[in-house]
Amino acid sequence: IGSLAAERFGDLKPERLTPMHDWHIENGATMYSAGLWYRPMIYGLAGETVEQAYVREAKATRESAGIVDV
C-alpha cells in the first residue's frame, strides 16, 4: 500500500540512485525523477534558465566531450 501512495509521502517513495548520484549532487546538478530513478536534468549556473543550461551543455559536449550516466 505504501508504494501506491509514495509520491505523496517522501519517506515511502522507492528510489534508485546511479553510482554517480553523489557526484552529480556535489557538482550542482538539478535532479528529476524518471520512474524510480533520480537523474541529473541540468548543471545550471547562477541565474541561468533551464533552456540556457541545455544550450550551454549541448554546445560544450559538441565542442569537447560528454558523459552519459545510464
C-alpha distance (Angstrom), angle and dihedral (degrees) to the residues before:
residue distance angle dihedral
I1 . . .
G2 3.82 . .
S3 3.79 91.4 .
L4 3.80 90.7 57.1
A5 3.81 92.0 55.3
A6 3.81 94.7 37.7
E7 3.81 96.7 112.8
R8 3.81 90.3 61.5
F9 3.80 96.8 43.9
G10 3.80 113.3 48.7
D11 3.82 96.0 -160.9
L12 3.80 91.7 58.4
K13 3.79 96.4 45.5
P14 3.81 112.3 111.8
E15 3.79 111.6 -133.2
R16 3.77 139.1 -177.1
L17 3.77 123.2 -154.0
T18 3.79 126.8 -161.7
P19 3.81 119.5 -126.5
M20 3.82 87.9 -104.4
H21 3.83 96.0 50.7
D22 3.82 96.2 111.1
W23 3.82 91.1 46.9
H24 3.81 90.8 52.7
I25 3.83 91.3 51.5
E26 3.82 93.1 45.3
N27 3.81 89.9 51.9
G28 3.80 95.7 52.1
A29 3.80 103.4 -98.7
T30 3.78 119.2 167.0
M31 3.79 102.4 -136.6
Y32 3.80 129.1 -148.8
S33 3.78 134.3 -170.1
A34 3.81 115.7 -107.2
G35 3.77 103.2 -179.8
L36 3.80 104.8 -59.5
W37 3.81 92.5 -20.6
Y38 3.81 127.1 93.8
R39 3.79 108.0 -146.0
P40 3.79 133.7 175.5
M41 3.79 113.9 -99.4
I42 3.81 99.2 -178.3
Y43 3.78 143.0 -19.5
G44 3.78 95.1 -132.7
L45 3.78 125.8 -166.7
A46 3.81 122.1 -136.7
G47 3.81 110.3 -71.0
E48 3.80 93.2 5.1
T49 3.81 121.5 134.0
V50 3.80 121.5 -132.9
E51 3.81 89.8 -108.5
Q52 3.81 92.0 51.7
A53 3.81 90.3 49.6
Y54 3.83 91.4 50.5
V55 3.80 91.3 51.5
R56 3.82 93.2 45.6
E57 3.82 93.2 47.4
A58 3.82 93.6 45.9
K59 3.81 90.6 49.7
A60 3.82 91.8 49.1
T61 3.81 91.4 49.3
R62 3.80 92.9 48.8
E63 3.79 92.6 48.0
S64 3.81 97.2 40.8
A65 3.82 127.3 -0.8
G66 3.79 141.9 -57.7
I67 3.80 140.8 -155.4
V68 3.79 128.2 -142.3
D69 3.80 116.6 -159.2
V70 3.82 103.9 -156.1
